Every structure is written in structure tokens, then in C-alpha cells.
């Protein structure tokens, strides 16, 4: 009785991941806080979110296909042992491939961040607010404009958040 329920849960989860992969590949996945590759950089820029998720889309789709296939075959399996094995393999495949998608998308987002900031002439490194000059508040105020020493990257700098707030 438990195995069919787990197989259905696997099928539903795999279908959701497959839909995410398809939407990401088609640039139709909206930026959100629940699904997709979500890093500080991808959440700050819509174009980066879409590009990172498009890079991760094949792994998302593969995770969905593996989980969906394993779940459907587990529902049709003649023995409980085979069904349990398929459900376990399906869940492991789903989780591992989803993790691969996240890692690939996150790595792409890091490279994309460096390239985008370099192309815009902004600092790709951490915020360089100087705490010793006493002028950190003025530099923090200039953060978003790119005029400060942080080059607009202060949203990623914990010191800037403390100075601005």
C-alpha cells in the first residue's frame, strides 16, 4: 500500500521538475523564490535568472524524465521488491540530477556575474567600502549607482547593508 503512494509522489515531483526544465529551456520560467536556480546574482537580474536556468534546463529535464519513468514503471511493477527498488532509484536520480542542475546553473551564474560586471566596467569583487576613512556611509549611499568604490556590487556586501540600514 505504501509503495504505490510513494510512486505517485515520485511521479508528481518528477513531473514538476520536468515542467521546470521545459519552461527554463524555453525562457518561460518566471523569476521567483521557489523554483529554478536562485543565487544572489540570478535573483537580482531577470536576464541572469533566465540564462542560468536555461543552462540548467537539460539537467532539470533529465531529472524529471528519470523520476517520471521510474515512478510509472514502479506503479506497473509486478512485485513489491521491484517497485521499491524503482522508487528508490527514481528518487535518488531525481535528487542527484536536480542537484547537478543547481550546481551547473549556479556556476554559470557566477561566471555570468563576472562577465557582466566586467562588461559594465564595475568591480566584480566584493564591496571595497573602507571602514577606516569614516566616509563609508557616503560610499554606501553611492553603491546602487556604481559611483562608489564597490562598483555597484554592494548588494552582495554585508558591510554595505549595515551601513545603509
N, C-alpha and C positions, 0 to 999 in steps of 0.2 A: 504494500500500500504506500509506503514512503517513497520507494523508487520512482513510481510514475509522477508523484508530486515534484520530486527533485528534477526529473527530466523536463517537466513542464516549466519549472522555474528556469532551468538552463536554456530552454528554447526561447522564453520571453527575454531573458537577459541577452542572449546571443542576437536575437532579432533587433534589440535596441542598439547594440554595439554595431551591428551591420548597417542599420539606418544612419548612425552617426558617421560611419565610414563613407557611405554613399553621399550623404549631404556634404561632408568635408571635401570629398573629391570634386563635387560639382560647385564648390564655393557657395553653398547654400546653408551652411551651418552658421547660425547667428552667434555672435559673441555673447557668452553667458557665463555664469558662475557655477554651472553644474556639469556640463559635458564638454569634451574636447580637451585640447592641450591648453592649459591655463597656467601661464607664468606671469610674472610681473610685467614683462615686456608685451606678451601677447594680449594681456588684458588692458594695456594702455593704448594699443593701436589696433584698429579693426583690420587693417591690411596685414599686419603681422599675425594676428589670430588666424585669418583665413589661410595665409601661406603656410604657417606651421601645421595647421590641421590638414591642409592638402598633402603635405609631405607625409604626415602620419596616417593618411586615409587608407593606403593599401594594407597596413598592419591592422587597423581597425576593422576593415572589411574581412581580412583573413581570420581575425579572432571571431567575428560574427559567424562566418561560414563554418569554422571548426566547431564552435559551440552549437550551432544550429544542427549541423549534421549529426554530431554525437547525441544530442538530445532527441532528435527524431528517430534515430536508429535505436536508442535506448528504449523509447516508447514501444517500438516494434520487436524488441529482443525477446526470444522465446524463453530465456532463463533469467532468473534474478541475478545470478553472478555476472552474466554478460552485461546486463543493464546497469548494474552498479559500476562495473569497470568502465563502461562507456560514459556514464555520468561523471565519474571522477576524472577521466581523461578529458572530457569536454570542458569541465570547469577549469582544470589546470591549463588547458590550451587557451581558453578564453582569457584567463587572468594573465598568463605569460605574454600572449600576443598583444593584449591591451597595454601591458607594461612596456613592451617593445615600442608600441605606437607612441606612448607618452614620452619615452626616452628619446626616440628619433625626433619627434616634434619639438621637445624641449631643447635638444642640441641644435636643431635648425633655428629655433628662436634666438638662441644665444649668438649664433653666427650672424643671423639677420640683424640683430640689435647692433652688433659691432659695425657691420657694413653700412647700415642705415645712418648711424651716428657719424661715422667717418664721412659718408657722402654729404651729410648736412653740415659738416665742419664742427661737430660737437664732440666733447670728450666722451670716449667710450668707457673710461674707467670710473671708479667710484667718485662720489662727490668730494671735492677738494676744499670744502669750507675750512678756513683756517680759524681754529678756536682761539689762537693766541693773539690775534690782532684786535679783537673786540669789535670787529666790523662784520662778524658772521651773520648778524641779523639782516644787514643790508644785502649781503650776498645771498642769503636765503630768500629774500624778497625778490631778487632778480632771477631766481632759479628757473621758473617756468619760461622765462623769455629767452633763456640761453645766454643772457648777458653776464651772468655770474661765472665764477671760476669753475663751477660744476658743469657748465655747458648744457644745462637743461636736464641733466641726469639726476637731479636732486630728489625726484620722486622715489628713487631707489636707495637714497641715502638716509639712514636712520637719524643722523645728526641734523639733517635739514628739516625733518619732520618735527624734531624737538625745538629747533629754532623758530619755525614758522608758527607752531601751535602756541 
